Amino acid sequence: MPGEYGPVDGREPRPLPALGTLLVDAGRDDAIGEFRGVTGQHWTLRPVCGGTEWQAEPDRVRLANDAERLRAGTARANARSRGEFL
């Protein structure tokens, strides 16, 4: 659901990433997750290899770079090869 994310402190709205966009959460030791949506003032991210979603502060999140996207794709492929459900 692309759109605008409007912070309450009057700053310029930050555009929402598309669902499934890989993001890095600096507030969680640079964990990589897929964007799943917005909950209140937080963005919801899901681990690439499955697991529990978490809430991230949008100011602490950035787009994953090429190396991080490659690493996430490899981790997902390895999990699937082990028969893990994602």
Helices and strands as residue ranges (DSSP letters): E 4-5, E 14-15, E 22-25, G 26-28, E 31-39, E 42-47, E 54-56, G 58-60, E 61-63, H 66-81
